[in-house]
């Protein structure tokens, strides 16, 4: 009679002192992970052979709650509560965890909802100007070496103003433009903006501003126009894919179109 009563009560993991059997022959299971501290859900795959204590340590990297302050609830694929994973020594596979189930982490650490999503609370590192000046690989060092941007203007001012200086500057710009072939793939780097990739569509003088300009058709809608400025068409492209930049900002090379590189697992 005692054996029959024990069988009717079920083998619940919380009461299992001896090793418990894995509920499925599949070695791993895909589940959704949610938390009382976050609005997002992560889709992960875990081994059924993990103990609940080991499982909590892995969940700590996903939801941010300390493993010691977690209570775990198990929900079915149709979001029905199946029970708690409340025995740290039991195996994950000893519970009815199947593909599509959801593990909900209840945080008992006292943290507030959304605390781990508020990036305004994350300390931000700001490099001192003196240290940034010493870095040889920085954009500032590159501009200084090439005498570009404000550093080129400062060098020109030090040499003195005059027609001779303007002619030298124009000749240098013309030589830089001549080194940029039409149709070439390129990368555009303008100070204060992210790098952009595209194709060279125009090289030469323009009506809208003096000097030599490079017309670029970007791979993404990061430009300002469709290849026409002030009523004159310089090249063809879709709206907001076209831009004009100065020759020093353009690097020609093997720059394939960038892939989004979306990962399989998203939060």
C-alpha positions in Angstrom: 0.0 0.0 0.0 2.8 2.4 0.8 4.4 1.7 -2.5 1.1 2.3 -4.3 0.6 5.6 -2.5 4.2 6.7 -3.4 3.6 5.9 -7.0 0.3 7.8 -7.1 2.0 10.9 -5.6 4.5 11.0 -8.5 8.3 11.1 -8.5 8.6 15.0 -8.1 12.2 16.2 -8.5 12.1 18.2 -5.2 11.7 14.9 -3.3 14.3 13.0 -5.3 17.4 12.2 -3.2 18.8 9.6 -5.6 19.7 10.4 -9.2 16.6 11.0 -11.3 16.0 9.8 -14.9 16.1 12.2 -17.8 12.5 12.7 -19.1 13.4 12.5 -22.8 16.0 10.6 -24.8 17.0 13.9 -26.5 20.2 15.3 -25.0 19.3 18.9 -25.2 16.2 21.1 -25.3 15.3 24.5 -26.8 13.5 26.8 -24.4 12.5 30.5 -24.1 14.0 32.3 -21.1 12.1 35.2 -19.5 12.7 37.2 -16.3 10.8 39.3 -13.8 13.5 42.0 -14.3 13.4 42.2 -18.1 10.8 42.6 -20.9 12.8 40.5 -23.4 12.9 36.8 -24.0 15.9 34.8 -25.0 15.8 31.6 -27.0 18.5 29.1 -25.8 19.4 25.5 -26.0 20.5 23.6 -22.9 21.6 20.1 -22.0 19.0 18.0 -20.1 21.9 16.6 -18.0 22.5 19.9 -16.2 21.5 20.0 -12.6 19.2 22.9 -11.7 22.0 24.6 -9.8 24.2 24.4 -12.9 21.3 25.6 -15.0 20.8 28.6 -12.8 24.5 29.6 -13.3 24.0 29.6 -17.0 20.8 31.6 -16.7 22.7 34.2 -14.7 24.5 35.2 -17.9 21.2 35.6 -19.7 19.0 37.5 -17.3 21.5 39.1 -14.9 20.0 37.8 -11.7 22.4 36.1 -9.2 22.0 32.3 -9.3 21.5 32.2 -5.6 18.5 34.6 -5.8 16.6 32.7 -8.5 13.3 30.9 -8.4 12.4 29.1 -11.6 9.0 28.5 -13.1 8.3 26.1 -16.0 5.6 27.0 -18.6 4.3 24.8 -21.4 4.6 25.9 -25.1 1.0 27.3 -24.8 2.1 29.3 -21.7 0.4 27.2 -19.0 2.3 26.9 -15.7 3.6 23.4 -15.2 5.4 23.9 -11.9 8.6 25.1 -10.3 12.2 23.8 -10.9 12.8 23.8 -7.1 15.4 21.1 -6.5 19.0 22.3 -7.1 20.3 18.7 -7.2 17.8 17.4 -9.7 18.5 17.2 -13.4 16.9 19.6 -15.8 15.7 16.5 -17.8 13.9 15.2 -14.7 11.3 17.9 -15.2 8.8 17.9 -18.1 10.9 20.4 -20.1 10.4 20.0 -23.9 11.2 22.1 -26.9 9.1 25.3 -26.9 8.7 25.5 -23.2 9.5 28.7 -21.3 11.6 29.1 -18.1 10.6 32.2 -16.1 13.2 33.5 -13.7 11.8 35.1 -10.5 14.4 37.4 -9.0 14.7 37.6 -5.2 17.7 39.9 -5.0 15.6 43.1 -4.6 16.5 44.5 -8.0 13.8 46.6 -9.7 12.1 45.9 -13.0 14.1 47.1 -16.0 17.2 47.8 -13.9 19.5 45.7 -16.2 18.0 47.4 -19.3 18.7 51.0 -18.1 22.0 51.8 -19.9 22.0 55.3 -18.4 23.2 53.7 -15.1 26.2 52.1 -16.8 29.4 54.1 -16.1 30.9 55.4 -19.3 34.7 55.6 -19.9 36.0 58.9 -21.4 39.6 58.9 -22.5 41.6 62.0 -21.5 42.7 64.2 -24.4 46.4 63.8 -23.5 46.1 60.0 -23.7 44.2 60.1 -27.0 46.9 62.3 -28.5 49.5 59.6 -27.8 47.6 56.9 -29.7 49.3 56.3 -33.1 46.3 54.4 -34.6 43.7 57.1 -33.9 41.8 59.2 -36.5 43.4 62.3 -35.0 47.0 60.9 -35.6 46.0 60.0 -39.1 44.8 63.5 -39.9 47.9 65.0 -38.4 50.2 62.8 -40.4 48.4 63.6 -43.7 47.8 67.2 -42.8 44.1 66.9 -43.4 41.0 68.7 -42.1 41.8 71.3 -39.5 45.4 70.2 -39.3 45.8 70.9 -43.0 44.2 74.3 -42.5 46.5 75.1 -39.6 49.6 74.1 -41.7 48.4 76.3 -44.6 47.9 79.2 -42.2 51.4 78.7 -40.8 52.9 78.9 -44.3 51.0 82.1 -45.0 48.0 83.1 -47.1 48.2 84.0 -50.7 47.5 82.8 -54.3 50.5 80.5 -54.1 49.1 78.6 -51.1 45.7 78.3 -52.8 47.3 76.9 -56.0 49.2 74.3 -54.0 46.1 73.3 -52.1 44.1 73.0 -55.4 46.9 71.0 -57.0 47.1 68.6 -54.1 43.3 68.2 -54.2 43.4 67.6 -58.0 46.1 64.9 -57.6 44.0 63.2 -54.9 40.9 63.2 -57.0 42.8 61.8 -60.0 43.8 58.8 -57.9 40.1 57.9 -57.4 38.8 55.9 -60.5 35.2 55.9 -61.5 33.3 52.8 -60.7 35.7 51.8 -57.9 34.5 50.4 -54.6 35.4 52.7 -51.8 35.0 53.5 -48.1 34.2 57.0 -46.9 35.4 58.3 -43.6 34.3 61.7 -42.5 35.4 62.9 -39.1 32.5 62.5 -36.6 30.6 60.0 -38.7 30.7 56.2 -39.1 32.5 54.6 -42.0 30.3 54.1 -45.1 30.8 51.9 -48.1 29.8 52.6 -51.7 30.8 53.0 -55.3 32.5 56.0 -56.9 30.1 57.6 -59.4 31.7 61.1 -60.1 35.1 62.7 -59.9 35.7 66.4 -60.7 34.6 70.0 -60.2 31.0 70.9 -59.3 28.7 74.0 -59.5 27.6 74.0 -55.9 31.0 74.5 -54.3 34.6 75.1 -55.5 37.3 72.4 -55.5 37.3 68.8 -56.5 34.6 66.4 -55.2 33.9 62.7 -55.3 30.4 61.6 -55.9 29.5 58.3 -54.1 26.6 56.0 -54.3 26.3 54.4 -50.9 25.2 50.8 -50.3 22.7 52.0 -47.8 20.4 55.1 -47.6 23.0 57.2 -45.7 23.4 60.0 -48.3 21.6 63.3 -48.9 20.3 63.1 -52.5 19.9 61.1 -55.7 23.0 62.3 -57.5 21.7 65.7 -58.4 22.4 69.0 -56.6 20.9 72.4 -57.2 19.2 71.3 -60.4 22.3 69.6 -62.0 22.6 65.8 -62.2 26.0 64.5 -61.7 25.2 60.7 -61.5 22.2 58.4 -61.0 21.2 56.7 -57.8 18.2 56.2 -55.5 17.1 59.1 -53.2 19.3 59.4 -50.1 21.9 57.1 -51.5 24.1 59.8 -53.1 26.6 62.1 -51.5 29.6 64.3 -52.4 32.8 64.2 -50.3 36.3 65.6 -50.5 39.0 63.3 -52.0 40.9 62.8 -48.7 37.8 61.2 -47.2 37.7 58.4 -49.8 39.7 55.2 -49.7 39.5 53.0 -52.8 39.8 49.2 -52.3 38.1 45.9 -52.0 35.1 46.9 -49.9 32.3 44.4 -50.5 28.8 45.3 -49.5 28.4 44.7 -45.7 26.3 41.8 -44.4 23.9 42.3 -41.5 25.3 39.2 -39.9 22.2 38.5 -37.8 22.7 35.8 -35.3 20.4 32.8 -35.0 19.5 33.6 -31.4 17.9 37.0 -30.7 16.7 38.6 -27.5 
